[in-house]
Amino acid sequence: MKIGGLQKTTLIDYPGKVACTVFLIGCNFRCPWCYSPELVLPEKIKNQPRISEKEFFEFLESRQGLLDGCVLCGGEPTIHKNLPDFIKKIKKLGYSVKLDTNGSNPALLKKLIDKKLIDYVAMDIKQTQNSKFKSQKYDKATGVKTDLNKIKKSVEILKNSNIDFEFRTTVALGINTKEDIIEIAKWIGGPKVKYYLQNFLPQKTLDAKFEKIKPYSFEYLKEIQREVAPFFKICQLR
């Protein structure tokens, strides 16, 4: 497994768990506001320090009894064919596993759920799937031609599963609007769905132009949150 980073302790990335976060290298999207270009862009990946699997698993062994869980993020973890075997090794050490994903690989997502290899999923919803715009809005948000049917399939897999999950959207000026978030809520909403809105922060981004974009105000995001909250079990700002 190509590991590009390790946060040894997090109290916020895995709800209810003291966890570590492992950052896997590589992604099939090119979201312009992405905060981790060093895990996404080939020209930056080649300069990114690596952590060996041996080093990573030695760390997990040393934290048994101290950490509850492990968060797998990226990049996009599901682009790696050896992800199930990697997770099996983590589970063997007694850790709960949370997967952060963009939802582009529903077949692998279902496999991981069916084999009980993951315990929690956080799926990013980049944009509306409104058929009026076909996939154009989603393509703008991901920076690539997106198979929207796969995104929809992943949404349905999670909503029809017994696994604990959440959806989340990074709200960025020039990418999505209040009207888009309302359309997203109508699409993914449900009585057991948790949805989190995350404000875009202008820091290092895949597209340098986004480092100069002003975030939406907290008041505006709160207004959106109040409007879409009725569609969900939980709807909060992060």
N, C-alpha and C positions, 0 to 999 in steps of 0.2 A: 504494500500500500504506500502511495506517495503522500507523506505527511509533511505539511509545511508550517505547522505551528501547534503549540499546546498551551492552553491556559490551565494551570494546575489546580485552580480552585475558582468556582463560580457559585454564587448564591442566587443568581437571577436567571440563568439561562435554562435551567431545568426546574419547572415549578415544583416546589415541595421537596427538592433534593439538594444536597450538597454534592456538587459534581465537578468534573473537569470537562474541558471542551477541546476536542481535537479537530484541527483544520486540515481537510484533505485538499490536495492540489488538483486543479482542473475544473472547468465548467463549460457547459454547452450554451450558456447565455452570455450576453455582453451588456447587461443592464448599465446604462450610462452613469447612474448614481451609485454603483457598487462601491463599497468601502474597501474591498480587498482585491485590487487589481493585481497584486503580487501572487494571488492564487488563481488568477483567471487568464491574464494575457501571457502568451508564450514568451515574449521578450522579457517580461518581468519574472516569470516562473523560473527561468534558468539561473537567476541571481538569488532566488529565495532559498535560505538555509533549509535543510531537510532534517527531519528526525527519523531515525531508523525504527522499524517495527520492534526490534529488540529493545531499544531504549524506551520506547513507549510502553511496552508490556512490562518491562522492569519497573517503570514508574507505577503502573496500575497495581502490580503486586505489592509495592511498598506502601500503597495507600489503602489496601484492603482494611475495612473496619473504620476508616476515616472518611472515605467518600462513598456516596450512595449510588451515584450514576455517572454516565459518560455521555456527553453530547457530541454527535457527529455532524459537522457542518463543513463548509467549504468556502469557495467553490461549490460544486454540486456532488454530494457523495454518491448518488445513484448512477453516475457515469462509469463507476468502477465495477467491473464484472466480479471482482473478488470481494466485494463488500459483504456478502453473506458469510463467507468464511472468516473475514476480519471481525465481524460482529460476534460470531460464535466464540472466538477466543476471548472477547471482552466479557460475554455472558458467562463463560466458564469460570471466570474469576469472581462472579457473584454480583456484577454491576447491572443496574437498570440502564437501558439505552434509549436515548432520545435522538430522533433523526430530524434534521432540518433539511428541507427539500423544496425545490421549485415545482415539483409535481410533474416533471416531464417524462418520467419513467414509471407509468402506472403498473406495468407488469412486474417490475422488481418490487415496487411498493407493496403490492398485494402478496407477493411471495414472502417478503419479510414479515408482514402481518400474519399470514397464514401459518408460518413456521414459528411464530411467537419469538422472533428475534429482536423485535423492537417493542418498547413499552409506551412511547409517547412520540407523536409526530407534530412538528410545526411546519405547515406548508405556506409558502409565500404566494399570495394572490397579487399578481402584478397590475392587472387591469380588468376591465369589464369584458365579459364574453358576449356582449350584446351583438346579435347577429346582423344588426343594421350596419355595423362597421366591420363585419367579418372579423378577421384577426389583426386588422391594421393597428388598432390601439395596443394590443398585446405585443405585436412586433416592435412597436416604438419603445415600449417599456423594457423589453428583453434585449433589444439591439440585434435580433436575428429573426429569421422566418420561423414562427412558432407553430407547432402542431397543436392547435387549440383543443382538438378532440382528446388528446392525451391529458391535457390539463383538466378538462371536464371529467374525464374518467377517474383521475386521481381524487378529485373532489368527491365524486360519488362513492369511491372505495372507502374513503375516510368516513363519510356520513353514514354509510351502511355497515360500518365495522363496530366492534366492541372496544377498540383501542382508544385510549385517551389522546385527544388531538386538539389543535388550534389552527385557525387561519390567521394570517396577518398581512397587512399591506403597508408598505412604506409610502407615505403621501408626499409627493414632491411636485413643486411648481414646474409646469411644463410637461409633466408626465400624467398626472391624474387630477381631477377636479372633484368638487363636492358631488356633482351629478354622476360622475363615474363611480364614486364610492357607494352612492345609493343604488346604482345598478348592480354593483358587486354584492351588496347586502341582499338584494332580491334574489340573486343567483345562489349564493352559498349559505344563506340563512337557514336556521332550523332550531328546534327546541333544545337540542343538546350541543349546539355549536358555540364555541368561544372564538371571538374575533377581536384582534388587537390592531389599532392604528398606530403607526410609528412615524413620527415626524422626520423628514429628511434633514440631515445635518450637513452643512457644507464643510467637509473635511477632505482628506484625500479620496478621490473618486476615479473610476475608470475613465470617464470623460472629464478632462480637466475643466471644461466649461461649467460643470456643475459645482465646482468649488466656489464659484462666484454667485450661485443662485441663492436668493434669500428664502429661508424656510417659511412655511405658512405660520401664522400667529397661533398661539395656544388657544386663543378665543375662537378662531375659525375652526380649528380641529375639534374643539369641544362642541361647537355647533353641529358639526358633522356627526360626531359621536352620539349626541342626543337624538339626532334624526334617525340614525340607523340602528340604535340600540334595541328597539322593539323586535327586530328580526332575529335576535340572538339570545342564548341563555346568558352569556356574558359578553359585554362589549366595552372595552376600555382603551384608554390612551397609554402609550408607553413612551 
